[in-house]
């Protein structure tokens, strides 16, 4: 799967604009799923996006009527994945060719990373594929 141009509808563009207006953080991308909006912000914009004590996110959750997740973009795939899976932490992230392996000794963390029917893992994989040339993310 190649990284292609992202297409946004008017509604999503309006959400990005509103997010930037509230947070003063620069948005690189926005991904909408059934349960939440994931905003990818430019490097060094995460703290600005969250706001003092997370106030910006609470306001956005209320006004957008969806859960909001903010991820800081990085050109380094491991740093990007760490930001993407936060608040979960893994013991190691290993890249072998186009396969990324997230290693964790904690069963609960593994379960949360994978999700029911591997939903979370596939979503993480799809997001990472938007920026990096990978084939798969695995959890061990």
N, CA, C and O of each residue as an XYZ file, in Angstrom:
560
protein
N       0.856     -1.188      0.000
C       0.000      0.000      0.000
C       0.891      1.238      0.000
O       1.751      1.383      0.869
N       0.699      2.101     -0.936
C       1.543      3.288     -1.017
C       0.916      4.444     -0.245
O      -0.295      4.506     -0.037
N       1.779      5.341      0.161
C       1.291      6.522      0.865
C       0.725      7.470     -0.172
O       1.438      7.927     -1.066
N      -0.553      7.763     -0.050
C      -1.211      8.598     -1.054
C      -1.663      9.915     -0.443
O      -1.634     10.103      0.773
N      -2.074     10.804     -1.303
C      -2.564     12.108     -0.856
C      -3.807     11.907     -0.002
O      -4.654     11.062     -0.294
N      -3.895     12.688      1.044
C      -5.039     12.585      1.942
C      -6.161     13.461      1.415
O      -5.925     14.572      0.940
N      -7.377     12.957      1.501
C      -8.533     13.720      1.042
C      -9.428     14.020      2.231
O      -9.730     13.141      3.037
N      -9.843     15.260      2.326
C     -10.685     15.690      3.431
C     -11.979     16.263      2.873
O     -11.980     16.956      1.856
N     -13.081     15.965      3.553
C     -14.328     16.610      3.173
C     -14.439     17.918      3.948
O     -13.628     18.195      4.830
N     -15.429     18.706      3.620
C     -15.603     20.027      4.236
C     -15.752     19.921      5.747
O     -15.196     20.728      6.492
N     -16.501     18.927      6.193
C     -16.721     18.750      7.628
C     -15.391     18.518      8.352
O     -15.138     19.126      9.392
N     -14.546     17.647      7.808
C     -13.263     17.361      8.433
C     -12.349     18.581      8.394
O     -11.622     18.842      9.353
N     -12.380     19.318      7.307
C     -11.595     20.557      7.228
C     -12.046     21.554      8.292
O     -11.223     22.242      8.896
N     -13.353     21.627      8.517
C     -13.880     22.515      9.563
C     -13.437     22.061     10.951
O     -13.132     22.895     11.804
N     -13.398     20.752     11.187
C     -12.933     20.237     12.479
C     -11.458     20.573     12.693
O     -11.058     20.956     13.792
N     -10.655     20.428     11.644
C      -9.229     20.768     11.741
C      -9.071     22.257     12.042
O      -8.272     22.645     12.894
N      -9.825     23.071     11.346
C      -9.761     24.517     11.550
C     -10.157     24.888     12.980
O      -9.505     25.715     13.618
N     -11.225     24.271     13.474
C     -11.684     24.538     14.842
C     -10.622     24.086     15.852
O     -10.336     24.798     16.814
N     -10.050     22.920     15.635
C      -8.998     22.400     16.516
C      -7.831     23.388     16.582
O      -7.340     23.709     17.665
N      -7.391     23.866     15.410
C      -6.261     24.801     15.368
C      -6.614     26.127     16.039
O      -5.766     26.746     16.681
N      -7.854     26.558     15.891
C      -8.285     27.817     16.502
C      -8.283     27.711     18.031
O      -7.853     28.634     18.723
N      -8.765     26.586     18.545
C      -8.834     26.388     19.997
C      -7.450     26.177     20.595
O      -7.135     26.730     21.649
N      -6.619     25.374     19.923
C      -5.344     24.961     20.519
C      -4.142     25.802     20.101
O      -3.136     25.838     20.810
N      -4.236     26.470     18.969
C      -3.102     27.194     18.370
C      -1.975     26.236     17.987
O      -0.823     26.649     17.855
N      -2.309     24.955     17.809
C      -1.339     23.950     17.374
C      -1.557     23.688     15.889
O      -2.682     23.746     15.394
N      -0.470     23.402     15.192
C      -0.553     23.150     13.759
C      -0.857     21.670     13.503
O      -0.129     20.788     13.957
N      -1.939     21.416     12.773
C      -2.372     20.053     12.486
C      -1.752     19.572     11.179
O      -1.786     20.272     10.168
N      -1.186     18.372     11.215
C      -0.635     17.743     10.014
C      -1.697     16.875      9.347
O      -1.748     16.772      8.121
N      -2.554     16.247     10.175
C      -3.527     15.295      9.646
C      -4.635     15.085     10.677
O      -4.452     15.339     11.867
N      -5.770     14.621     10.201
C      -6.883     14.283     11.077
C      -7.514     13.005     10.550
O      -7.807     12.885      9.360
N      -7.718     12.062     11.445
C      -8.283     10.773     11.085
C      -9.535     10.573     11.927
O      -9.507     10.699     13.151
N     -10.626     10.261     11.253
C     -11.889     10.067     11.966
C     -12.263      8.599     11.956
O     -12.258      7.945     10.913
N     -12.587      8.094     13.129
C     -13.115      6.739     13.226
C     -14.481      6.851     13.905
O     -14.906      7.946     14.274
N     -15.156      5.731     14.065
C     -16.481      5.763     14.671
C     -16.469      6.375     16.061
O     -17.351      7.155     16.418
N     -15.462      6.013     16.837
C     -15.462      6.426     18.235
C     -14.635      7.662     18.561
O     -14.796      8.232     19.640
N     -13.750      8.095     17.655
C     -12.905      9.243     18.006
C     -12.312      9.954     16.797
O     -12.352      9.473     15.665
N     -11.758     11.128     17.102
C     -10.991     11.908     16.126
C      -9.536     11.884     16.576
O      -9.231     12.153     17.737
N      -8.657     11.566     15.659
C      -7.234     11.550     15.966
C      -6.591     12.692     15.196
O      -6.599     12.711     13.965
N      -6.038     13.640     15.934
C      -5.344     14.771     15.320
C      -3.847     14.515     15.408
O      -3.309     14.301     16.494
N      -3.182     14.538     14.268
C      -1.722     14.423     14.217
C      -1.218     15.862     14.145
O      -1.496     16.581     13.186
N      -0.472     16.271     15.171
C       0.038     17.640     15.194
C       1.517     17.645     14.827
O       2.218     16.646     14.987
N       1.966     18.768     14.341
C       3.358     18.925     13.931
C       4.277     18.794     15.154
O       3.839     19.002     16.286
N       5.549     18.449     14.925
C       6.494     18.323     16.038
C       6.504     19.575     16.917
O       6.376     20.698     16.428
N       6.654     19.362     18.194
C       6.709     20.408     19.222
C       5.374     21.132     19.420
O       5.351     22.206     20.021
N       4.270     20.575     18.932
C       2.953     21.184     19.091
C       2.061     20.414     20.061
O       0.932     20.833     20.316
N       2.545     19.293     20.609
C       1.695     18.447     21.456
C       1.247     19.177     22.717
O       0.062     19.178     23.049
N       2.180     19.791     23.411
C       1.844     20.471     24.667
C       0.839     21.603     24.416
O      -0.099     21.796     25.190
N       1.046     22.332     23.348
C       0.142     23.419     22.971
C      -1.256     22.864     22.684
O      -2.260     23.439     23.104
N      -1.306     21.733     21.959
C      -2.584     21.125     21.594
C      -3.349     20.661     22.822
O      -4.562     20.852     22.907
N      -2.653     20.057     23.768
C      -3.327     19.543     24.963
C      -3.824     20.682     25.842
O      -4.905     20.588     26.423
N      -3.061     21.740     25.944
C      -3.442     22.865     26.794
C      -3.090     22.583     28.241
O      -2.758     21.456     28.611
N      -3.167     23.617     29.044
C      -2.837     23.495     30.465
C      -3.790     22.505     31.120
O      -5.010     22.651     31.043
N      -3.218     21.501     31.761
C      -3.999     20.451     32.447
C      -4.999     19.759     31.525
O      -6.013     19.244     31.994
N      -4.727     19.738     30.219
C      -5.612     19.066     29.273
C      -6.904     19.809     28.974
O      -7.859     19.221     28.466
N      -6.937     21.095     29.288
C      -8.171     21.884     29.109
C      -8.639     21.928     27.659
O      -9.839     21.846     27.395
N      -7.704     22.055     26.714
C      -8.104     22.122     25.303
C      -8.814     20.846     24.873
O      -9.816     20.896     24.159
N      -8.295     19.711     25.307
C      -8.883     18.434     24.907
C     -10.265     18.262     25.516
O     -11.183     17.794     24.843
N     -10.423     18.631     26.773
C     -11.763     18.556     27.405
C     -12.763     19.419     26.645
O     -13.889     18.992     26.389
N     -12.355     20.620     26.289
C     -13.256     21.506     25.546
C     -13.615     20.912     24.182
O     -14.777     20.922     23.776
N     -12.606     20.398     23.486
C     -12.841     19.810     22.163
C     -13.721     18.562     22.253
O     -14.585     18.353     21.401
N     -13.507     17.727     23.282
C     -14.354     16.546     23.481
C     -15.821     16.956     23.583
O     -16.690     16.333     22.972
N     -16.087     17.999     24.352
C     -17.461     18.468     24.551
C     -18.039     19.074     23.280
O     -19.170     18.765     22.906
N     -17.287     19.920     22.624
C     -17.819     20.648     21.475
C     -17.916     19.794     20.215
O     -18.791     20.017     19.378
N     -17.019     18.816     20.078
C     -17.036     17.969     18.880
C     -17.851     16.690     19.089
O     -18.110     15.951     18.140
N     -18.251     16.437     20.332
C     -19.057     15.258     20.686
C     -18.379     13.954     20.296
O     -19.042     12.984     19.928
N     -17.069     13.936     20.377
C     -16.273     12.730     20.118
C     -15.068     12.762     21.026
O     -14.643     13.824     21.483
N     -14.520     11.589     21.284
C     -13.256     11.534     21.999
C     -12.166     12.052     21.071
O     -12.178     11.792     19.868
N     -11.236     12.780     21.644
C     -10.140     13.370     20.880
C      -8.837     12.724     21.331
O      -8.575     12.596     22.527
N      -8.035     12.324     20.372
C      -6.680     11.839     20.660
C      -5.728     12.717     19.864
O      -5.953     12.995     18.686
N      -4.667     13.148     20.523
C      -3.671     13.984     19.859
C      -2.351     13.224     19.816
O      -1.889     12.696     20.828
N      -1.760     13.178     18.645
C      -0.511     12.459     18.417
C       0.486     13.447     17.828
O       0.166     14.193     16.902
N       1.689     13.444     18.371
C       2.724     14.323     17.829
C       3.464     13.593     16.707
O       3.964     12.485     16.899
N       3.527     14.219     15.550
C       4.217     13.628     14.407
C       5.726     13.664     14.626
O       6.259     14.595     15.230
N       6.394     12.649     14.131
C       7.849     12.619     14.111
C       8.283     11.894     12.844
O       7.611     10.965     12.395
N       9.407     12.318     12.265
C       9.974     11.620     11.115
C      10.594     10.292     11.541
O      10.844      9.422     10.706
N      10.842     10.141     12.841
C      11.385      8.906     13.385
C      10.217      7.976     13.685
O       9.368      8.297     14.517
N      10.166      6.834     13.022
C       9.021      5.940     13.139
C       8.791      5.471     14.579
O       7.646      5.360     15.019
N       9.860      5.199     15.303
C       9.700      4.727     16.687
C       9.106      5.817     17.573
O       8.231      5.538     18.393
N       9.570      7.048     17.419
C       9.013      8.160     18.204
C       7.553      8.392     17.845
O       6.732      8.671     18.719
N       7.225      8.277     16.554
C       5.840      8.455     16.120
C       4.948      7.376     16.728
O       3.856      7.679     17.207
N       5.392      6.139     16.716
C       4.596      5.049     17.282
C       4.423      5.236     18.788
O       3.340      4.991     19.319
N       5.476      5.665     19.476
C       5.357      5.930     20.921
C       4.274      6.964     21.190
O       3.479      6.809     22.118
N       4.240      8.020     20.380
C       3.224      9.056     20.543
C       1.843      8.514     20.200
O       0.859      8.851     20.859
N       1.767      7.679     19.176
C       0.493      7.126     18.724
C      -0.142      6.215     19.767
O      -1.354      6.271     19.976
N       0.647      5.385     20.416
C       0.084      4.420     21.367
C      -0.025      4.976     22.785
O      -0.571      4.310     23.665
N       0.477      6.165     23.016
C       0.408      6.780     24.330
C      -1.043      6.813     24.807
O      -1.906      7.105     23.979
N      -1.382      6.547     26.034
C      -0.529      6.434     27.224
C       0.087      5.048     27.432
O       0.789      4.832     28.420
N      -0.165      4.111     26.518
C       0.453      2.791     26.645
C       1.942      2.901     26.379
O       2.387      3.706     25.560
N       2.705      2.077     27.085
C       4.151      2.054     26.891
C       4.567      0.621     26.620
O       4.050     -0.319     27.224
N       5.505      0.471     25.705
C       6.033     -0.854     25.386
C       7.493     -0.915     25.811
O       8.153      0.111     25.978
N       7.985     -2.145     25.984
C       9.371     -2.322     26.398
C      10.340     -2.020     25.255
O      11.445     -1.527     25.479
N       9.909     -2.324     24.022
C      10.792     -2.085     22.886
C       9.974     -2.012     21.597
O       8.904     -2.609     21.488
N      10.493     -1.279     20.642
C       9.919     -1.210     19.296
C      11.035     -1.621     18.350
O      12.075     -0.966     18.268
N      10.803     -2.716     17.638
C      11.833     -3.251     16.759
C      11.355     -3.173     15.316
O      10.237     -3.578     14.996
N      12.209     -2.651     14.455
C      11.889     -2.593     13.033
C      12.814     -3.537     12.289
O      14.036     -3.396     12.321
N      12.198     -4.506     11.615
C      12.951     -5.428     10.767
C      12.355     -5.323      9.379
O      11.275     -5.851      9.112
N      13.060     -4.642      8.502
C      12.527     -4.398      7.162
C      11.254     -3.573      7.264
O      11.266     -2.474      7.819
N      10.153     -4.100      6.730
C       8.883     -3.369      6.740
C       7.928     -3.875      7.822
O       6.725     -3.615      7.775
N       8.482     -4.602      8.800
C       7.660     -5.119      9.893
C       8.108     -4.485     11.202
O       9.291     -4.490     11.543
N       7.136     -3.940     11.928
C       7.381     -3.317     13.222
C       6.838     -4.257     14.295
O       5.706     -4.731     14.197
N       7.643     -4.522     15.310
C       7.198     -5.366     16.413
C       7.218     -4.543     17.692
O       8.239     -3.962     18.059
N       6.075     -4.506     18.363
C       5.955     -3.838     19.656
C       6.093     -4.914     20.716
O       5.272     -5.829     20.779
N       7.118     -4.818     21.551
C       7.362     -5.826     22.577
C       6.936     -5.287     23.937
O       7.288     -4.176     24.333
N       6.156     -6.125     24.643
C       5.720     -5.775     25.986
C       5.597     -7.041     26.817
O       5.100     -8.062     26.342
N       6.053     -6.965     28.063
C       5.911     -8.096     28.974
C       4.585     -8.036     29.726
O       4.227     -8.980     30.430
N       3.865     -6.948     29.583
C       2.607     -6.757     30.302
C       1.431     -7.241     29.443
O       1.189     -6.712     28.359
N       0.710     -8.242     29.933
C      -0.408     -8.815     29.169
C      -1.517     -7.794     28.927
O      -2.129     -7.775     27.859
N      -1.771     -6.954     29.915
C      -2.827     -5.940     29.777
C      -2.487     -4.954     28.655
O      -3.344     -4.609     27.842
N      -1.227     -4.505     28.621
C      -0.782     -3.595     27.564
C      -0.924     -4.255     26.200
O      -1.402     -3.634     25.251
N      -0.509     -5.510     26.103
C      -0.643     -6.236     24.830
C      -2.098     -6.276     24.382
O      -2.408     -6.026     23.218
N      -2.988     -6.595     25.323
C      -4.414     -6.669     25.010
C      -4.964     -5.339     24.535
O      -5.749     -5.294     23.588
N      -4.555     -4.245     25.189
C      -5.023     -2.919     24.785
C      -4.450     -2.509     23.432
O      -5.134     -1.865     22.637
N      -3.214     -2.874     23.172
C      -2.614     -2.561     21.869
C      -3.343     -3.289     20.744
O      -3.599     -2.716     19.686
N      -3.667     -4.535     20.979
C      -4.305     -5.342     19.937
C      -5.788     -5.002     19.809
O      -6.278     -4.792     18.700
N      -6.503     -4.945     20.922
C      -7.928     -4.638     20.892
C      -8.756     -5.820     20.419
O      -8.222     -6.822     19.943
N     -10.064     -5.687     20.558
C     -10.971     -6.762     20.131
C     -10.865     -6.965     18.623
O     -10.934     -6.013     17.846
N     -10.696     -8.221     18.229
C     -10.542     -8.585     16.811
C      -9.407     -7.808     16.136
O      -9.476     -7.520     14.941
N      -8.367     -7.470     16.899
C      -7.192     -6.729     16.412
C      -7.552     -5.345     15.856
O      -6.810     -4.782     15.050
N      -8.689     -4.806     16.291
C      -9.147     -3.499     15.794
C      -8.129     -2.394     16.065
O      -7.786     -1.637     15.157
N      -7.643     -2.291     17.299
C      -6.699     -1.224     17.642
C      -5.404     -1.362     16.846
O      -4.880     -0.382     16.317
N      -4.901     -2.582     16.770
C      -3.649     -2.818     16.063
C      -3.764     -2.445     14.585
O      -2.860     -1.817     14.035
N      -4.852     -2.821     13.949
C      -5.047     -2.480     12.528
C      -5.175     -0.960     12.354
O      -4.687     -0.399     11.373
N      -5.831     -0.303     13.310
C      -5.949      1.151     13.217
C      -4.573      1.819     13.353
O      -4.250      2.736     12.597
N      -3.767      1.361     14.315
C      -2.409      1.892     14.452
C      -1.622      1.659     13.166
O      -0.916      2.545     12.684
N      -1.755      0.472     12.630
C      -1.055      0.110     11.400
C      -1.450      1.039     10.245
O      -0.589      1.543      9.524
N      -2.747      1.258     10.079
C      -3.229      2.145      9.007
C      -2.676      3.559      9.163
O      -2.303      4.194      8.177
N      -2.624      4.049     10.392
C      -2.128      5.407     10.636
C      -0.635      5.481     10.318
O      -0.193      6.412      9.643
N       0.133      4.523     10.790
C       1.576      4.533     10.537
C       1.860      4.436      9.034
O       2.794      5.062      8.532
N       1.052      3.653      8.324
C       1.234      3.493      6.875
C       0.992      4.796      6.109
O       1.440      4.933      4.971
N       0.298      5.741      6.711
C       0.071      7.031      6.056
C       1.375      7.808      5.885
O       1.487      8.655      4.998
N       2.363      7.517      6.738
C       3.607      8.292      6.754
C       4.865      7.470      6.495
O       5.888      8.009      6.072
N       4.786      6.161      6.750
C       5.972      5.325      6.643
C       5.651      4.098      5.789
O       4.522      3.608      5.775
N       6.662      3.620      5.086
C       6.491      2.464      4.202
C       6.686      1.184      5.020
O       7.793      0.650      5.087
N       5.619      0.702      5.634
C       5.669     -0.538      6.405
C       4.600     -1.483      5.877
O       3.666     -1.069      5.190
N       4.754     -2.756      6.209
C       3.751     -3.758      5.816
C       2.860     -4.138      6.991
O       1.666     -4.381      6.817
N       3.451     -4.190      8.207
C       2.685     -4.743      9.319
C       3.244     -4.268     10.646
O       4.432     -3.971     10.773
N       2.341     -4.201     11.651
C       2.745     -3.994     13.035
C       2.290     -5.225     13.803
O       1.137     -5.644     13.699
N       3.211     -5.804     14.580
C       2.907     -6.977     15.395
C       3.143     -6.638     16.854
O       3.889     -5.715     17.182
N       2.496     -7.401     17.725
C       2.696     -7.254     19.167
C       3.207     -8.578     19.719
O       2.637     -9.635     19.447
N       4.277     -8.514     20.491
C       4.816     -9.711     21.141
C       4.922     -9.487     22.626
O       5.355    -10.379     23.355
